[in-house]
């Protein structure tokens, strides 16, 4: 089954208490899923996620759970297929996140 894996890492000492991963359908702009994750999380798997064109955004959550303002560089749009593997690098202000999008 096709699936989507999102991976990232952080290289900051700023207040980051977690992450907010949001995936949008790039064609319609519709939000497909939004997941708040703990600071220790560095991956989110989405089983049975179909191929298509998506915008993946990862926002930093402060320790008090406030969402830091998201910048354009914190999102990436990719077209994926059942046989493709995509990776992209998104530079966040104060947080460096690498997103790997894999559709198998």
N, C-alpha and C positions, 0 to 999 in steps of 0.2 A: 504494500500500500504506500502511496506517496505520503511523505511527512515533512514537516518543517522543523529544523533545529536552529535555535538562536543561541550563540555563545558570545561572551564578552569578558574583558578584564579591566581592572581599574588601577590607575597609577597616580592617585592623589591622596593627600592627607587632609583634605577638606572634609566637612561634615557630610558624609554619605551614609545613610542608615538603611538604604534599600534601593530598589529599582522599580520603575513602572514600564513594562513592555507592552506596546500597543501595536497592533497590526491592522492596516487598512487595505481595502480593495482599492487599487490605484485607479481603476476605471470609474467606479461609482463614487469613491471617496468614503464609502460606508465603513465604519469601524467594525471589524470582525471579532476582535478579542482584545481584552485589556487585563493584564495580570500584575498585581503588586507583589514583589518578591523581596525576601530578606537580603541583607547585605552579603551574606555568605553564598547566595546563589550566583552562579556564573553561567548558567545554562537554563534554557526553557525549551522543552520538546512539545511539539504540537502533532500528535499522531493523526494520520488520515487527513492531512492538510492538502487540498488539491493544488495542482500546478496552476499558475496564473501570474498576474502582475500585482505585486504587493508593495506597500510602503511600511517599513518596520522602523519604529521609533523607540528609543530607550532613554527615559528621563531618570535623573537622580532624585531619590527621595531623601530629605534630611532626616535626622534621627527623630524629630518630632512629627514625621510623616508628611510634612509639607513638600509639595512637588516643586523642584527648582524650575524656573522658566526654561522651556525647551527652545533650542536654537535649530535652525535649518540643518546644521551639520550633524545633529543628533539623529537624523532620519536618513534612510536610504531607500530608494525604489529600485526593485529588480524584477525582471521577468524570469520566471523559473519554469522548468518543464519536468516531467516525470523522470527524465534521464539526466537532468542537469545538476550541477553543483555550483552555487554562487557564494562568493565571499566578498565582503566589503569592509572598509575601515571608516568609522565615524568618529570624528574628534569632537568631544564635548568640552565646553568650558570647565576646566578643573578636573574633568574625568575623561580618561581615554577608554573607549569601548571598541572592541572589535566584534563585529557581527558576522557569523558564518551562517549562511542560509543554505540548507541542503534539502533537496527534494529527491527522494529515492523511490 
